[in-house]
Amino acid sequence: MSKVDIKKTELVWKGKYDDEGRLVPVEKPGPYPFQIVERVNQPRIEKGNDEYKPQNLFDYWKGDEGSTFEDGWTNKLIWGDNKFVMSSLLEKFAGKIDLIYIDPPFATGADFKAKIKVGEENKEVFKEHSVIEEKAYRDTWGQGIDSFVSMLHERFLIMRELLSEKGSIFIHVDHGVSHLIMSVLDEVFGSENIMNEIIWHYRTYQGQVREYFPRKHDNIYWYKKKDSELLHLKSTRN
């Protein structure tokens, strides 16, 4: 790291720079083909029809969704590693996404594996993570906080490419990593583009805590892509 010419204040983690002091580029795998697992609505064109063809991620139904490509994306749910998915979306959606909300792992050390009771005798089955679920539902990291920060940094860069000029991104984090993630966001989106820090207050079931004040909130950082017209957000009150 002695070869790095530091010209600004920044957060540095293992793997951000190579041995020559050069910033390691973000790998953007894909585009990958997608497979439809389940359909809720049925297409107008049924199997057996000569005009029928298998649908993929970039197709839309000949139904009532609308007349444009974007209209056909209403209510689509994609399951997979978001790095692979977003990299595949860049081909047709770069600069077209108005709003991104993410709730990444918090690096708490939890792995969220589950014991499930099955059968009449309620035998317990231990549910391991699948390969795809490994990063989505695990808060433990083999290389510690460096791998956690690196994982989010490369995804933030892809998200910035997907955002439109008036786009906004909301990132939900907790107190354990919020200071680190805000530094990464300042680097990717620019410290001048933070719109607000939203405090989400929730009820706690910790009871009386003698060692520290009860933890009763998470942080949601709101950044815009650049200094341009913002997407107008509407709020409602119950």
Secondary structure, DSSP 4 states (H G I P E B T S, - for coil): -TT----S-----TTSB-TTSPBPPPP---PPP------SSPPSSPTTSTT-----TT---SSSS-SSTTGGGTT----S-HHHHHHHHHHHHTTTEEEEEE------S----EEEEETTTTEEEEEPPPTTHHHHS----TTTHHHHHHHHHHHHHHHHHHEEEEEEEEEEE-TTTHHHHHHHHHHHH-GGGEEEEEEEE--------SSS----EEEEEEEESSSSPPPP------
